[in-house]
Amino acid sequence: MLAQFLISLSLHKMELHSFSLQGQLSILQEKIDHLERLLAENNEIISNIRDSVINLSESVKDGQKNPEAINFSQGSVSELFPSASVLPAVDSEDCLFASKSGSHGSDMLDVYDILPFDNPDGGVWKQGFDITYNENEWNSEPLQVFVVPHSHNDPGWLKTFDDYFRDQTQHILNNMVIKLQEDNRRKFMWSEISYFSKWWDGIDSQKKDAVKRLIKDGQFEIVTGGWVMPDEASSHYFALIDQLIEGHQWLEKNLGVKPKSGWAIDPFGHSPTMAYLLKRAGFSNMLIQRVHYSIKKHFATQKTLEFFWRQNWDLGSSTDILCHMMPFYSYDVPHTCGPDPKICCQFDFKRLPGGRVSCPWRVPPEAIHAGNVQHRAWMILDQYRKKSKLFRTKVLLAPLGDDFRYAESSEWDQQYQNYQKLFDYMNSRPEWHVKAQFGTLSDYFEALRKESNVNEKSSNSFFPVLSGDFFTYADRDHHYWSGYFTSRPFYKRLDRVLESYLRAAEILYSMALVQSSKSEKMSVFPSVDNYKLLTEARRNLGLFQHHDAITGTSKDWVVVDYGTRLFHSIMNLKKVLIDSAHILILKDKGAYNYDTSTPFLKMDDVQSSQDSLPRKTVIKLTSQPRYLLLYNPMDQERLSVVSVNVNSPRVKLLSPLGKPVAVQISAVWDGATTVSHEAYQISFVAHLPPLGLGVYQLLEVQSSEAVLADYNIYLRNSRQEKPDRLFKIKEMQNSVDNIILENSYMKLWFSGMSGLLENFILHSPKFG
């Protein structure tokens, strides 16, 4: 029986750039830059004029005619954009160009240009400013307050996913079912489906029915509905989409619901890609939290913390999604009711005296009773009113939660009972002009849209339009959260490898499933088992997109748990690839025979553990052909270099059509200077159609026409070894000077001390 080897091609093409024709290009570039500047400046002016008009109309409506109040909330055009007062001439062609390109609204690059990124002391709101208001502002229109209870459950961070579930998460969800049914005014929401699905699998039908009723009655809401709350900087869009689909399909199958609002309170910076994906998934609204404190302060002064987030390539409004940016330092209770954390902490009733947690400002909460309800209700209403001054409507969101909150039954009672007393008192005082209640995220956005007359199908000018991203995030001083972009690179790579295998396996499995249905002989194809492996792999990949997983911000033992999950899924996907390719490449389908003990194919690499590097399999050649199966998982034709290891340099390679293929033989190094004579790397250019399979033949021959690679070895001391019997190896005396390698495509500079790449230039062989 012939042994077969399977390789998944996922090589990337290197794009080569030309830097010639500088004269004409520079002139054209100057014209483009000029037009872009004009467009940006005009967008800034229009956006700020619109915002000023909105603020002016609000001030007149509220009876406020103090110019300082208007200036405080909005600022003037000349203050925000000094360059806007002196504009170059604009001709008709420029206007025509501007009308057809660019997004309408502000761009974050413009915001970054005008911010000083300083950090003056703002008073009780350290990173902001003092907020004042007129008590009569709500006389004609009361303040609507939605207090939104939530619990942020990291699928791994200080504990592993399973440990968190066992110790905390399952208790949160169990208590949720009981406590929400005690009072239909209570609300709660949940985000991470990885946890929810695990909990769902372990509860009885009575609890499941209760959850469905709570969702139907609007007491319980699923927000975002992804497998996790993903990182938005290190994750690839393939995995972001995949984990969102996995969560949504689970919800559709088990609960029959589809989320409509996004909730991202803990990713370390926010990407417009996530906004785009949520919009395309049918979302209308989203919320973000971790944004640089200087940007939050700037947006608060402009009352632009709520905006339509638009992709910068969008010439219309098809990508717009209404986004709410939380204004303060954190998503915990001390930083969500208003600008003063010392006061807000007093309304986190889990911190009542006698509990395990307390307020760091050393002023504890008080249980609400008839003797203090008036004073305490006025205290928190003052915070609500001040927070509302940062927004354009009289609808206010006040999240009530933190990490792994509501795990104990007592906390449900502490929070819900005390807040309900506050709500009842506020609502009973018509002269306070407030309506306070528990709500979900969608409750808030529905009220916001109604208040602002924003139609879901069109972007109303009431809210500004913004394009761009919110990186890099800093939560205080110069504490920039950028290290996680590259931390734990081994596991970031493992993530990308699993993504590649998953996509390839899903496509091959789908093809094999169709093929297996064509005859009874092929019905033994393990479709059910492989489907389970694919599902597990998608969920393990999804779990790793969590903002404490792919980022590398978890504890070491948690990272090992993630790595083990990724590793096992890679191994399982190799099995799916082998099983699927087996059924597809057979010419005689009647010869199909599935045997788990003797797989028809083998992969060309082996990895022994989650923290080890993969090793290439050495293919043992004979005069009889060994078959090398290549698969192109891309939907486009591929021309790629493929490398495999063989045990003999006397090699001949035949294409799928039986024609000889040019081969280069390179050394496999046992160490820095020693060539192995047990293995040789052969490289060749493979040509495969879209989603195509190709079978190449490898043979050992008496005399090979393969090209041998030459080597220069840079040494500080001579090796004093005999010349290699196969490869031409030239010893070069190393120095501290740079080592330069160059061909017609590129020039590389390496450090003479470390041997590491320091600089490179790509150039075209045509223009030099």
SULBEL-V522115 format. One record per pair of residues at least 24 apart in sequence whose C-alpha atoms are under 10 Angstrom apart, sorted by the first residue. I is the first residue (numbers start at 1). GAP is how many residues later the second one is. Records with the same first field share a line. If there is no record, write none. Layout:
I = GAP  GAP
This chain:
1 = 599
2 = 598  599  622  623  624  625
3 = 596  597  598  599  616  617  622  623  624  625
4 = 574  578  595  596  597  598  599  600  615  622  623  624  625  691  693
5 = 573  595  596  597  598  599  600  612  614  621  622  623  624  625  639  690
6 = 568  571  572  575  595  596  597  598  599  621  622  623  624  625  689
7 = 567  570  595  596  597  598  621  622  623  624  625  635  636  637
8 = 492  493  496  497  566  569  595  596  621  622  623  624  625  634  685
9 = 491  492  495  621  622  623  624  625  629  631  632  633  677  679
10 = 487  490  491  494  621  622  623  624  628  630
11 = 621  627  628  629  630  631
12 = 626  628  629
13 = 625  626  627  628
15 = 747
16 = 729  730  745  746  747  748  749
17 = 728  744  745  746  747
18 = 744  745  746  747  748  749  750
19 = 743  744  745  748  749
20 = 743  744  746  747  748
21 = 746
31 = 63
34 = 54  60
35 = 55  58  59  60  62  63
36 = 58  61  62  65  66
37 = 50  51
38 = 46  49  50  51  52  56  57  60
39 = 55  56  58  59  60  62  63  64  65
40 = 44  58  62  63  64  65  66  67  69  70
41 = 40  42  43  44  46  65  69
42 = 42  45  56  62  63  64
43 = 55  59  60  61  62  63  64
44 = 33  36  37  40  60  61  62  63  66  67
45 = 32  33  35  36  39  40  60  61
46 = 31  58  59  60
47 = 30  57  58  59  414  417  418  419
48 = 26  27  28  29  30  32  33  57  58  254  416
49 = 27  28
50 = 411  412  413  414
51 = 24  25  26  251  252  253  410  411  412  413
52 = 24  25  250
53 = 409
54 = 338  407  408  409
55 = 247  248  337  407
58 = 334  335
59 = 78
61 = 76  79
62 = 72  74  75  76  77  78  79
63 = 71  73  74
64 = 70  72  73
69 = 63  64
70 = 232
71 = 230  231
72 = 59  60  228  229  230  231
73 = 58  226  227  228  229  230  231  316  317  318  319
74 = 224  225  226  227  228  229  230  316
75 = 223  226  227  228
76 = 226
79 = 35
80 = 31  34  35  218  222
81 = 29  30  32  33
82 = 32
99 = 216
100 = 215  216
101 = 211  212  213  214  215
102 = 209  210  211  212  213  214
103 = 207  208  209  210  211  212  213  214  362  363  364
104 = 206  208  210  211  212  213  360  361  362  363
105 = 203  204  205  207  359  360  361  362
106 = 203  204  206  358  359  360  361  362
107 = 202  203  204  205  358  359  360  361  362
108 = 187  358  359  360  361  362  363
109 = 358  359  360  361
110 = 358
111 = 184  187  188  357
112 = 182  183
114 = 184
115 = 179  180  183
116 = 178
117 = 175  176  177  178  181  360  361
118 = 175  176  359  360
119 = 174  175  357  358  359
120 = 357
122 = 175
123 = 216  217
124 = 215  216  217  218  219
125 = 203  204  210  213  214  215  216  217
126 = 167  202  203  213  214  215  350
127 = 166  167  169  170  200  201  202  212  348  349  350
128 = 165  166  168  169  170  172  173  199  200  201  211
129 = 168  171  172  210
130 = 209  210  256
131 = 208  252  254  255  256  257  258  259
132 = 250  253  254  255  257
133 = 249  252  253  255  256
134 = 251
135 = 247  250  297  298
136 = 295  296  297
137 = 248  257  296
138 = 247  256  293  294  295  296
139 = 291  292  293  294  295
140 = 293
141 = 253  292  293
142 = 252  253  288  289  290  291  292  293
143 = 238  241  242  245  250  251  252  253  289  290  291  292  293
144 = 240  244  249  250  251  252  253  289  290  291  292  293  300  303  304  307
145 = 236  239  240  243  249  250  251  252  253  278  289  290  291  292  293  294  299  302
146 = 249  250  251  252  253  254  289  290  291  292  293  294  295  297  298  299  301
147 = 39  40  41  189  190  249  250  251  252  253  254  272  276  289  290  291  292  293  294  297
148 = 38  39  40  41  249  250  251  252  253  289  290  291  292  293  295  296
149 = 37  38  39  40  41  184  249  250  251  252  253  256  257  263  266  267  289  290  291  292
150 = 37  38  39  40  41  182  249  250  251  252  253  254  255  256  290  291
151 = 37  38  39  40  181  248  249  250  251  252  253  254  255  256
152 = 37  38  39  40  77  112  113  114  179  180  249  250  251  252  253
153 = 37  38  39  42  75  76  249  250  251  252
154 = 38  41  74  75  112  249  250  392  393  394  395
155 = 37  38  39  40  72  73  74  388  389  390  391  392  393  394
156 = 387  388  390  391  392  393  397  398  399  402  403  405  406
157 = 389  390  391  392  395  396  397  398  399  400  401  402
158 = 390  395  396  397  398  399  400
159 = 395  396  397  398  399  400  402
160 = 394  395  397  398  399  400  401  402
161 = 33  34  382  397  400  401
162 = 33  36  399
163 = 395
164 = 31  240
165 = 30  31  33  34  239
166 = 33
167 = 237  240
168 = 236  237  238  239  240
169 = 26  27  29  30  235  236  237  238
170 = 25  26  28  29  30  32  33  237
171 = 28  233  235  236  237  238
172 = 232  233  234  235  236  237  240
173 = 26  27  38  233  234
174 = 25  29  33  233  234  235
175 = 231  232  233  234  235  236  237
176 = 35  38  44  230  231  232  233  236
177 = 30  31  33  34  37  43
178 = 29  32  33  231  234
179 = 230  233  234  237
180 = 30  31  34  39  40  232  236
181 = 29  30  32  33  38
183 = 36  233  234
184 = 30  33  34  35
185 = 33  34  231  235  252  253  254
186 = 32  33  34  230  231  234  251  252  253  254
187 = 27  28  31  32  33  34  229  250  251  252  253  254  256
188 = 26  27  30  31  32  33  34  212  213  250  251  252  253
189 = 26  29  30  31  32  33  34  74  250  251  252  253
190 = 30  31  32  33  34  35  73  250
191 = 30  31  32  33  34  35  36  37  38  56  68  71  72  73
192 = 30  31  32  33  34  35  36  37  38  55  351  354
193 = 29  30  31  32  33  34  35  36  50  51  53  54  55  57  58  350
194 = 31  32  33  34  35  49  52  53  56  345  346  348  349
195 = 32  33
196 = 26  29  31  51  54  55
197 = 30  50  53  54  57
200 = 54
208 = 46  47
209 = 46
211 = 44
212 = 42  43  44  45
215 = 40  42
216 = 41
218 = 221  222  224  225
219 = 219  220  221
220 = 219  220
221 = 36  38  39  40  218  219  220  221  222
222 = 29  35  36  37  38  39  40  41  218  219  220
223 = 35  36  37  38  39  40  41  63  217  218  219
224 = 24  34  35  36  37  38  39  40  54  57  59  61  62  63
225 = 24  25  26  32  33  34  35  36  37  38
226 = 24  25  33  36  316  317
227 = 311  312  313  314  315  316  317  318  319
228 = 311  314  315  316  317  318  319
229 = 33  34  35  36  37  38  313  314  316  317  318  319
230 = 34  36  37  38  44  312  313  314  315  316  317  318  319  320  321
231 = 33  35  36  37  38  39  40  43  313  314  315  316  317  318  319  320
232 = 32  35  36  37  38  39  40  41  42  239  313  314  315  319
233 = 34  35  36  37  38  40  41  238  239  249  251  252  314  317  318
234 = 250  251  252  253  258  311  313  316  317  318
235 = 250  257  260  261  309  310  311  312  315  316
236 = 259  260  263  309
237 = 36  37  40
238 = 258  261  262  265
239 = 256  257  259  260  299  302  303  304  305  306
240 = 33  34  37  301  302  305  306
241 = 33  36  37  40  301
242 = 257  296  297  299  300  303
243 = 295  296  297  298  299  300  301  302  303
244 = 33  34  37  298
245 = 36  293  297
246 = 289  292  293  296
247 = 292  295
248 = 33
258 = 24  25
259 = 24  25  183
260 = 24  25  26  181  182
261 = 24  25  26  60  61  62  180  181  184
262 = 24  25  26  61  62  179  180
263 = 24  25  26  60  61  178
264 = 24  25  26  61
265 = 24  25  26  60  61  65  66  67  137
266 = 24  25  64  65  137  280  281  282
267 = 24  206  279  280  281  284
268 = 24  202  203  204  205  206  207  212  213  214  216  279  280  283
269 = 200  201  202  203  204  205  212  213
270 = 198  199  200  201  202  203
271 = 197  198  199  200
272 = 37  38  39  40  195  196  197  198
273 = 38  195  196
275 = 34  35  36  44  45  46  47  48  194
276 = 33  34  35  42  43  44  45
277 = 42
278 = 41  43
279 = 30  31  39  40  41  42  43
280 = 38  39  41
282 = 39
283 = 38  39
284 = 36  37  38  39  158  161  172  173
285 = 24  35  36  37  38  39  156  157  160  161  171
286 = 35  36  37  38  39  155  156  159
287 = 35  36  37  38  39  154  158
288 = 35  36  37  38  39  43  182
289 = 35  36  37  38  39  40  41  42
290 = 35  36  37  38  39  40  41  180  181  182  183  184  185
291 = 34  35  36  37  38  39  178  179  180  181  182  183  184
292 = 37  178  179  180  181  182  183  184  185  187  188  189
293 = 34  35  36  180  181  182  183  184
294 = 179  180  181  182  183
295 = 32  175  178  179
296 = 29  30  31  32  33
297 = 30  31  93
299 = 26  28  91  92
300 = 25  26  27  28  87  89  90  91
301 = 88  89  90
302 = 88  89  90
303 = 85  86  87  88  89  90  160  161
304 = 86  87  88  159  160  161  162
305 = 85  86  87  158  159
306 = 84  85  86  87  156  157  158  159  160
307 = 152  154  155  156  157  158  159  160
308 = 151  152  153  154  155  156  157  158  159
309 = 155  156  157  158  159  160
310 = 155  156  157  158
311 = 154  155  156  157  158
312 = 154  155  156  157
313 = 154
314 = 153
316 = 143
317 = 140  141  142  148
318 = 139  140  141
319 = 140
320 = 136  137  138  139  145  146  147
321 = 135  137  138  144
322 = 123  127  132  134  137  141  142  143
323 = 122  140  142  143
324 = 67  73  121
326 = 71  72  73
327 = 60  63  64
328 = 59  147
329 = 146  147
330 = 72  145
331 = 67  68  69  70  71  72
332 = 67  68  69  70  71
333 = 65  66  67  68  69
334 = 25  26  27  66  67  68
335 = 63  64  65
336 = 47  48  51  61  62  63  64  65
337 = 43  44  45  46  47  48  49  50  51  59  60  61  62  63
338 = 42  43  44  45  46  47  48  49  50  60
339 = 43  44  45  47  48
340 = 43  46  47
341 = 42
343 = 33  36  37  39  40
344 = 35  36  39  40
346 = 30  33  34
347 = 29  30  32  33  53  68  71  72
348 = 52  53  63  66  67  70  71
349 = 62  63  64  65  66  67  68  69  70
350 = 55  56  58  60  61  62  63  64  65
351 = 60  63  64
352 = 62
366 = 52
367 = 47  48  50  51  52  54
368 = 46  49  50  51  52  53  54
369 = 49  52  53
370 = 51  55
373 = 45  48  49  50  51  52  53
374 = 48  51  52  55
375 = 47
376 = 46
377 = 42  44  45  46  47  48  49
378 = 44  47  48  54
380 = 42
381 = 41  42  45  51  53  55
384 = 50  52
385 = 49
392 = 56  59  60  70  71
393 = 54  55  56  58  59  69
394 = 40  53  54  57  58
395 = 40  49  50  52  53  54  55  56  57
396 = 40  48  49  51  52
397 = 42  43  44  46  47  48  51
398 = 40  41  43  46
399 = 39  40  41  42
400 = 38
482 = 69
483 = 68  69  70
484 = 63  64  66  67  68  69
485 = 65  66  67
486 = 64  65  66
487 = 63  64  65  66
488 = 61  62  63  64  65  71
489 = 61  62  63
490 = 73  120  121  122  123
491 = 53  58  59  60  61  68  69  71  72  75  76  119  120
492 = 52  53  57  58  59  60  71
493 = 57
494 = 47  56  69  72  73  76  116  117  119
495 = 45  46  47  49  50  55  67  68  71  72  75
496 = 45
497 = 69  70  73
498 = 39  40  42  43  68  69  70  71  72  73  75
499 = 38  39  42  43  67  71
500 = 70  133
501 = 36  68  69  70  71  72  73  75  76  132
502 = 32  33  35  36  39  67  68  70  71  72  74  75
503 = 31  35  70  130  131
504 = 69  70  72  73  127  128  129  130  187
505 = 25  29  67  68  69  70  71  72  73  74  75  76  128
506 = 24  25  28  29  67  70  71  74  127
507 = 70  73  126  127  184
508 = 68  69  70  71  72  73  75  76  123  125  183  184  185
509 = 25  67  68  69  70  71  72  74  75
510 = 70
511 = 69  70  72  73
512 = 65  67  68  69  70  71  72  73
513 = 67  70  71
514 = 70
515 = 65  68  69  74
516 = 64  67  68  73  76
518 = 71
519 = 70  71
520 = 70
521 = 68  69  70  71  72  73
522 = 61  67  68  69  70  71  72
523 = 69  71
524 = 68  69  70  71
525 = 54  55  57  58  67  68  69  70
526 = 50  53  54  68  70
527 = 49  52  53
529 = 47
530 = 42  43  45  46  47  49  50
531 = 45
532 = 40
533 = 35  36  37  38  39  40  42  43
534 = 35  38  39  42
535 = 34
536 = 29  32  33  36  37
537 = 28  29  30  31  32  33  34  35  36
538 = 28  31
539 = 26  27  30
540 = 24  25  26  27  28  29
541 = 24  25  28  29
560 = 50  51
561 = 49
562 = 48
563 = 46  47  48
564 = 45  46  47
565 = 45
566 = 44
567 = 40  41  42  43  44  45
568 = 41  42
570 = 37  40
571 = 35  36  37
574 = 28  29
575 = 24  26  27  28
577 = 24  25  26  54
578 = 24  25
581 = 48  49  50  112
584 = 109
585 = 44  108  109  110
601 = 26  27  28
602 = 26  27
603 = 25  26
604 = 24  25  40  41
605 = 39  40
616 = 27  28  29  30  63  65
617 = 27  28  29  30  62
618 = 26  27  28  29  30  60  61  62  63
619 = 25  26  27  28  29  60  61  79
620 = 25  26  27  28  59  78  79  80
621 = 25  26  27  28  29  30  31  77  78  79  80
622 = 25  26  28  29  76  77  78  79
623 = 28  29  75  76  77  78  79
624 = 73  74  75  76  77
625 = 27  28  29  71  72  73  74  75
626 = 27  69  70  71  72  73  74
627 = 26  27  29  67  68  69  70  71  72
628 = 25  26  27  28  66  67  68  69  70
629 = 27  64  65  66  67  68
630 = 56  57  58  62  63  64  65  66
631 = 57  58  59  60  61  62  63  64
632 = 54  55  56  57  58  59  60  61  62
633 = 55  56  57  58  59  60
634 = 54  55  56  57  58
635 = 54  55  56  57
636 = 52  53  54  55  56
637 = 50  51  52  53  54  55
638 = 47  48  49  50  51  52  53  54
639 = 46  47  48  49  50
640 = 44  45  46  47  48
641 = 42  43  44  45  46
642 = 40  41  42  43  44  45
643 = 38  39  40  41  42  43
644 = 35  36  37  38  39  40
645 = 33  34  35  36  37  38
646 = 32  33  34  35  36  52  54
647 = 29  30  31  32  33  34  53
648 = 29  30  31  32  33  34  51  52  53
649 = 28  29  30  31  32  33  51  52  53  54  55  57  59  77
650 = 30  49  50  51  52  53  54  55  56
651 = 29  31  47  48  49  50  51  52  53  54  55
652 = 30  45  46  47  48  49  50  51  52  53  54
653 = 29  31  43  44  45  46  47  51  53
654 = 41  42  43  44  45
655 = 31  32  39  40  41  42  43
656 = 31  32  37  38  39  40  41
657 = 37  38  39  40
658 = 37  38  39
659 = 37  38
660 = 36  37
661 = 24  25  35  36  45
662 = 43  44  45
663 = 41  42  43  44  45
664 = 41  42  43  44  45
665 = 41  42  43  44  45  62
666 = 41  42  43  44  45  61
667 = 41  42  43  44  59  60
672 = 41
673 = 40  41  42  46  48  56  58
674 = 45  47  50
675 = 49  50  51  52  54
677 = 47  48  49
682 = 24  25  26
683 = 24
714 = 25  38  41
715 = 37
716 = 36  37
744 = 24
